[in-house]
């Protein structure tokens, strides 16, 4: 639990020192959508601080029982992190603290990729163990509670619009694109 909070603190610190991020809650150019920071996401605040540690308890329990659970989880970690990266670098991803512009990733975004991959890996292995009958008793209930809590946070993200795709409301002209590219290239604030 302490390592989880410490790592989220490192991601928050990376976000805080990044001077290339748009202002918190500024409007994304060409849209009516807000630029979101870590603290705007239910899954990154409540879900990661409460739900994920309970899921990891189950995974640690499984790893202590049999270390091969860790090795089976590694491909899930890599595939899920790469899948998340591909999705967030896509042209329809709404820019945020981790992916501040289409096709770009911040240090906080890189750090979150590892966290995301490990969380999905631990979750997938715990779900597998649950259905295989290898996860039972109080540890199972703790993991199910953590998973249910995280799913609740995920639903809140969808409901709030935090996970909406990028919606261009105002067309950007070729001149604006050239000016924006020029400004980003030569403006060294």
N, C-alpha and C positions, 0 to 999 in steps of 0.2 A: 504494500500500500504506500509506503514511504517512497520507494523507488518510482512508483507511478506518479505521485504528486511532484517529485523532483524532476522527472522527465517532462511533464507538462509545464513545469516552471521554466525549464530550459527552452521549450518551444515558445512560451510567452515572452521570454527574454529576447529570443531571436526576432520575434515580431516587433518588440518595443524598440530595438536598436536599428531596425531596417528603415532607412530614410527614403527608400524607393517606393514604399507602399503609399497608396492613395490615403487621404485622410479618412479616419473612422467615420462611417456612415455618409461619406460623400456619395454623390450620385455618379454611377458609372456612365462614362461618356456615351451618348447616343441612346441611353435607356432612361427609365424611371426607377431603376433598381439601385439599392444601396450597396456600397462596398463593405463587406462584412469582415470583422476580425474574429479571432478565436472566441472571445467572450460573447459573441452573438449567436453561436451555435449551441443548441441544447445538447447535442451529442458530444461536443468537445468540452463542455463545462460539466453538466450534471452526469451525462452518460459515461464520460471517461473517468470522472472522479469517483463515481459511485458504482455504476454497473460493471465496468471493465475489471476492477479489482476482484469482484465476486466471481466473475468468469475465470479469471486467472488463478484464483484459489483452486478451482477444479482442475485446471490444466497442470498446476504444480503438483497437485495430488496424483494425477496420472503419471507425470514425469518421474516422481519419486517411486511409484509402483514399478515403472518400466521405462528406462531411458529411451527406448526406441520410439516412444510417443513424441519425443522432441524431434527425432530425425524424420518421422512421418509428417510432423507439422511444418518442417522447413520449406518443402515445396509449396505448401499453401501460403506461407508467409511471402515468398518470392512472387508467386503468381498473383496474389491479391494486391501486393504493393505495385507491381507493374501494371496490372489492370486499372488500379486507381489512378496511377500516373497517366496512363493513356487517356482515360476519361477526362481528367482535369486539364490536360494539355489540349483537348479538343476545342474546336471553334465555337461550340455551343455552351462551353462551361462558363458560368458567370464568374468573373474575376473576384478574388477574395485575398485574404492575407497570405495564403499558401501558393496561390497561382494568380499573381497580381495582374497579369495580362494574358491574352490568348497566346499559348505556346511558351509561357515563361513560368519559372518556379522560383520561389524565394527560399532562403535558408530555413525559415520556419516550415515551409512546405516540404522540403527535403527531410527534415527531422520528423515531420508528421507521417511521411511515407513509411518510415521504419515502425513507428508506433501503430499505424493502421495495419500494416502487414502482420505484426506480432499479435495484435488484438484479434484479427480475423483468423490467424492460425490457431491461437488458443481456443477461440470459439468453435471453430470447425472440429478440432480434435475432441473438445468436450462434448459436442453434439454427437459425434461419431461414437464416443465411449458410452454416452447415454443410451443410444439405440442398440449398441452391442451388449448392453447390460454390465459394462465395466464401471459405470458411475452410478452410485447409489447412496442412500443414507443422507446425513446432514450436508455433506459436500455437494451432492446432487441438488438439494433444495437451495443451497446458497447460490450455486451456478444458475439454476433456473430463475431465481429471484433477480440476480444480476442481469441475466439475459432479458427477462421481461421488462425490467426497468430501462435497459438500453433501447429495446424496441419501442417503448413508450416515448423516449427522447427522439428516436428516429421519426416516429409518427408526428411529433410536434414540429420537427424540421420541415416535413412535407406540408403540414397544415399552415405553418407560418410563412411559407414561400422561400425559406432559406435555401432549399435544394432546387428551386426553379432554375430552368436553363436560362441562358442569356436571351433576353428579349429586346431586340433593337427596336426602339420606338421612333427614333429620329434617324433618318438615313444620313450616313456620313458620306460627304462628297469626296471625290478624288483629291481635291485641293486640301481638305481637312486631313486626309490620310497623309499626304505629303508633308503638310505643316507639322502634324503630330510626330511623324517619323523624324523630321528635321530637328524639332525641339528635343526629342528624346535622345537623339544622337549627339547634339552639340550643347545641350543645356546641362551643365555640370554643377548645379546648385550646391 
